[in-house]
Amino acid sequence: MAHPEVVQRPSTSLPRRLITYLKVRAGEEDKQKHFLYSLAIQLFFMVAGFDAWTSAVLTLSVGYAKEIWDEHFGSGFCWHDQFANLLGALYAIGLWHIPALGHWAT
């Protein structure tokens, strides 16, 4: 019996695989929640009078504390959640500085 030929797929590039991976992760409900909660927390701190970068440190600290809690009592620590938190905080900073909103930094 003859062996079937092995068909090799062309390998995809690292950037393409990374983009595909991030799309799949971004579609997860948990990551979307991390993004939105961090966005809201970041805006809260900025409305409270903190500058954008202090607010970001506080926001990411809240997210980190949540991940520590998850490590001990939940599903485990996840760096992808922290990345979603970072993106949410950065997005909030961008929103804050839209001229139409009248929140230009002083």
Secondary structure, DSSP 8 states (H G I E B T S, - for coil): -------------HHHHHHHHHHHHHTSHHHHHHHHHHHHHHHHHHHTT--HHHHHHHHHHHHHHHHHHHHHHSS---HHHHHHHHHHHHHHHHHHT-GGGT----
